[in-house]
């Protein structure tokens, strides 16, 4: 009985670790969303942006946040790592 419990607990811990590795910490994901909103308000005050999605890149441990202007003129990705913006890529559709 004890071995079954230990194996089940180990399996659950490995599953949680795999989830966090591939999808990122949900708290950090939310913080990255907020960091990018503040960043675009400060960096581009003349445009209004919306965050369309937040993805985790496990190779570098960064969150890639896709933003799009409300007018549709600009869009791009902003990379956030350890609570700081590390890359800002914009493009015109």
BELHU-V806516 format. One record per residue. N is the residue number from 1. SS is DSSP state (alpha for helix, beta for strand, coil for the rest). PHI is phi in whole degrees, -180 to 180 (* if undefined). D_LAST is the distance of its C-alpha to the last C-alpha in Angstrom with 1 decimal. Layout:
# BELHU-V806516
N;SS;PHI;D_LAST, N;SS;PHI;D_LAST
This chain:
# BELHU-V806516
1;coil;*;60.2, 2;alpha;-67;59.1, 3;alpha;-64;57.5, 4;alpha;-62;55.4, 5;alpha;-65;54.3, 6;alpha;-64;53.3, 7;alpha;-65;51.4, 8;alpha;-65;49.6, 9;alpha;-64;48.7, 10;alpha;-63;47.6, 11;alpha;-61;45.4, 12;alpha;-64;43.8, 13;alpha;-64;43.2, 14;alpha;-66;41.6, 15;alpha;-65;39.3, 16;alpha;-65;38.2, 17;alpha;-63;37.7, 18;alpha;-64;35.5, 19;alpha;-61;33.4, 20;alpha;-66;32.9, 21;alpha;-67;32.1, 22;alpha;-83;29.3, 23;alpha;-109;27.9, 24;coil;82;28.9, 25;coil;-70;31.1, 26;alpha;-60;30.1, 27;alpha;-69;31.2, 28;alpha;-66;29.1, 29;alpha;-62;26.1, 30;alpha;-66;26.7, 31;alpha;-64;27.4, 32;alpha;-63;24.1, 33;alpha;-59;22.3, 34;alpha;-68;24.5, 35;alpha;-61;24.1, 36;alpha;-68;20.3, 37;alpha;-60;20.7, 38;alpha;-66;23.2, 39;alpha;-62;21.3, 40;alpha;-71;18.2, 41;alpha;-65;20.7, 42;alpha;-79;22.6, 43;alpha;-79;20.0, 44;coil;-127;17.6, 45;coil;-68;20.0, 46;coil;-79;18.3, 47;coil;-111;15.3, 48;coil;-111;16.0, 49;beta;-114;14.5, 50;beta;-124;15.4, 51;beta;-88;16.1, 52;beta;-92;15.1, 53;beta;-162;17.2, 54;beta;-128;19.6, 55;beta;-120;20.6, 56;beta;-104;23.6, 57;beta;-108;23.8, 58;coil;-70;27.6, 59;coil;-61;27.8, 60;coil;-112;27.2, 61;coil;72;27.9, 62;beta;-111;24.5, 63;beta;-106;22.4, 64;beta;-101;18.6, 65;beta;-108;17.1, 66;beta;-92;13.5, 67;beta;-121;12.5, 68;beta;-143;10.0, 69;beta;-73;10.7, 70;coil;-65;12.8, 71;coil;-78;11.2, 72;coil;86;7.7, 73;coil;-77;6.6, 74;coil;-127;6.7, 75;beta;-153;7.2, 76;beta;171;9.6, 77;beta;-117;13.1, 78;beta;-124;16.3, 79;beta;-93;19.5, 80;beta;-123;22.8, 81;beta;-136;26.1, 82;coil;53;29.5, 83;coil;80;28.3, 84;beta;-132;26.3, 85;beta;-76;22.8, 86;beta;-111;22.8, 87;beta;-155;19.3, 88;beta;-132;16.1, 89;beta;-116;12.9, 90;beta;-115;9.7, 91;beta;-147;6.4, 92;coil;-104;3.8, 93;coil;-70;0.0
